[in-house]
């Protein structure tokens, strides 16, 4: 895989450590980008947007383009294009987030769980922001999620942001769990 560390610097000198937001183009990543942009605006910190390019096992060295059927491109080229489009779409939906007008984007190759903490250290980030991704299969449920691995290995605070759907499902689940615990508590009290 030929992959370069790419950046579009904002040419802003700041004593404030940058906020590094890691994105994978999903809805939770979009929520994380919006949250990180708002935090950058409110604190005056520079915002750095990171995508870790990793090979999908079924098509090494290539990402398949959405909606293009069989069309494939070199992985680094498509990742750079998708990152640019993702940031642009997010900015168009949130025009008040001026830090997304000329984004400082970074592309690195590797495994996200190790590369995100490495890049956070390299750019001297004061915080990492990333989206939460639900476990998809049995193997994912057996191992820690990506966000959990980053939280435990990163030398700076990590904020994990949920998509609106995940946040709503989590709230519903917590409500249901609290009702079950309350009912179990009542049943236990009646037994005594």
N, C-alpha and C positions, 0 to 999 in steps of 0.2 A: 504494500500500500504506500503510495506516494502522498504524503500529507505534510503540509507546512503550517507553521504557527503564523496565523494571519491576524492583523490588527488594523483597525481604522481609528487612530487616536483622535481624541477630541481637542488635543492641545490645551488642556486645562490643567494648570499646576495647582495642586491642592495639598494641604497638610493632612487632610482627612483621608483615611484609608478607603480605597474603593470598595464598592459592593460588587461581588461576583455573583451573577445569576446563571445557573446551568439550565439549559433548555434541551428538550428532546422533541419538540414540535407538537406535543400533546396538549390537551386542555388544561391539565394541571400545570404544565410548563408555562402556558400563556398566563394563568393566574399568578404564577411566581414572577414572571416578567413584569406584569402590571404592579404587583406588590413591591418588587425591588425598585422599579422606576419611581413609584411614589415615595419610597424611603429615601432614594437618592435625591429627589427634589427637596424633601423636607429637611434633610441633613446637610445638603450641599456636597455630598460625596460623589465622586465619579462612579459611573455605572459601567461594568464590563460584562458583556454577554458571551457566554461560553457554550459551545456545542462540542461534545466529544464524539468524534467519528469512530464508529466501530463497525466491523464487518458483520453483516447478517450472514449466518451460516449457510443459507441456501444459495447465495450468489456472492462469493468472495470478491472483494474489491469493487463492488457496485451496489448502489442503492437503486431500487426500482422507482421510477417516477410515478407519482400518483396519477391515475387515470390514463397512463400511456400504454397499458397492456404489457407488451414485451420489451418496451424501450428501456434500456439501461444506460447509465453514464458512469464515468469514473467517479468513485465514491467521494473524493475530496471536492470535485467540481459541483456535484449535485448537492452535497452538504452545504457548501458555501452559498449556493443559490437558494436552497430551502431556508437557511438561516436568514438571509436577506429578506426573503418573502415573508417569513414568520414575523420578523420584527416590523416590517412595513404594515402588514395586516393588523398587528396589534396596535401600532401607532394610529392607523386610520380609524380604528374603533375607539381610540382613546386619545384624541388630538391634544388634550391638556398635558399629556406626558411628553413635554418638549425634549427630555433627555433621549428619546427614541428617534429624534430627527436625524442626528448624525451619530449613530451608535458605534461604540468601541466593541467590535466583535472579535472573538477568538475562536479558532478551530484547532483542535489537537486530536491526534489519533490515539487510540488505546481503549482501555476499559474505564468506563465512567467512575466506578468505585475508587479507583486509584488515581486517575488523572484529575478529577475535580479537586481533591485536597492538594495535589502537587501544584496545580495552576493557582489555587488560592494562595499558596506559599510564595510562588514565583511573582505574583502581582501584588503581594503584601496586602491581601484583602482583609478588611476589618470584619466582614460578614459574608457568608455564602447563603444564597436563597435558591431553593429548588422546589420543583413540584413533586408531589407524592404520586407514585404509580402503584396501582393495586397489583397484588400478586395475580398471575395469570394461570399458572398451572401448579401441579403438585410439587414440582421441584422448587418453584419460587416460594411456596409456603414452607418448605423445609429449611430454607436459608433466609437470612436477614434481607430485608428489602434494600434497594440501592440507597434510599435516603438514610436508613438506619446505619448502613456501613459508612456512609460519608460522615454522619454525625459522630460516630465513634472514632474515625480516623483523622478528622479535620482538626487543625490547630486553632480554629476560630469558631465563633458561634455560627450555627447553621439554622436557618429558618426553613421549615418544610411547609409548603402551601398546598392546599387541596383544591381541586376543581370544584365548581359549584355543585355538581352532581355528587361527588364524593363527600363533600361537606354535608349536604342534605341527607345522604344515606347514612353517614356517621351519626348525625344528630338523631335520626329516626332510630338507629340501632341503639344509641345510648339511652334514648327514651324507653325503648322496648326493654332493654336490659335492666333499667332502674325499676320498671314496673314489675318485672319478674322477681328481682331481689326484694322489692317491697312485699309482693305476694308471698314469697317464701318466708320472709320475716313474720308476717301475720300468721302463716300456717304453723311456724315453729312456736310462736307465742301461744297459740291455741292448744298445742300438744302438751304444754306444761301446766 
